């Protein structure tokens, strides 16, 4: 009986999350805001990639960032240096962001239209993958230092993402990264997956990343215009 009760509570929580996520999705559709949810393990380079991305988009698109961490606002402080609207969401014991956290964080923002909203999820490849945040694009990152079998160990994160980004490729040779093995692992989890390899430090692969974002931003805006 206790086990059934736990399952029922979990089901109700997910149903509530999905309902809030749908309301967020409607809100973002109305404003024409592209929402990008970034998932990864700690240390994969999410914040560095965001810094470089915001630099490249500055002056052309209105961007905002929601940063999820169990403790500290270190990442949010880094991202605010560029003058980008950034909100820290401290989750405490929770290992992920959920739709309610996103909704409450946005309620504290002024009513302004954004072209793109980045959500830097909590560093974790398990819990965050289960929660819909109303995003348009879910991106899973893993660095060349994490092991080529990462997708096989955390299949849900890779299977639910529309894009897999391999980071820190500038040190791939130094750490013995096996590119073919990594791509095979991703393909096993999600056949036909779109894979992008880049180095935020050197800029390699960044043009393709920015180009993808700009295309999605334009497409989202066109829906509102129509």
Secondary structure by P-SEA (a helix, b strand, c coil): caaaaaaaaaaaaaaaaaaaaaaaaaaaaaabbbbbbbbbcccccaaaaaaaaaaaaccccbbbbbbbbcccaaaaaaaaccccbbbbbbbcccccccaaaaaaaaaacccccccbbbbbccccccccccccccccbbbbbbccccccccccccaaaaaaccbbbbccccccccccccaaaaaaaaaaaccccbbbbbbcccccaaaaaaaaaaaaaaaaaaaaac
